[in-house]
């Protein structure tokens, strides 16, 4: 997921996507503990997606307040 794609989302879509991504990360971490994860790079990707979502969500919150 790129920043460009995320910027097109509405604030509620961002919140929903953030919740889904966090849930995926949790499930992946649990599977990693049991040794069922083949692609460990997915953990890093999900963490970065969460950071992007949170950053853009904060930007959207600040923009209307500044205007």
Steps between C-alpha positions, in 0.01 A plus 500: 500500500648833396456843653323613186236229539452578868454873437198419281325326792248678718582532873260216586657275235843575644380406849350176370811411300717578804296264717517225236875540455563487875292183520704346216822592678378341822403178321834493320692548825310213661570277198867598514524385861371158402735482201231512231620813317697454181521864395631686801539817292121542523544613861714791388262586216198507731682717755589747227142503371375575851748787528386641164135473598557672835709777343242583234219473752675759721562724199132491411404583859731802508412642158139608578610644837766718337264633232 
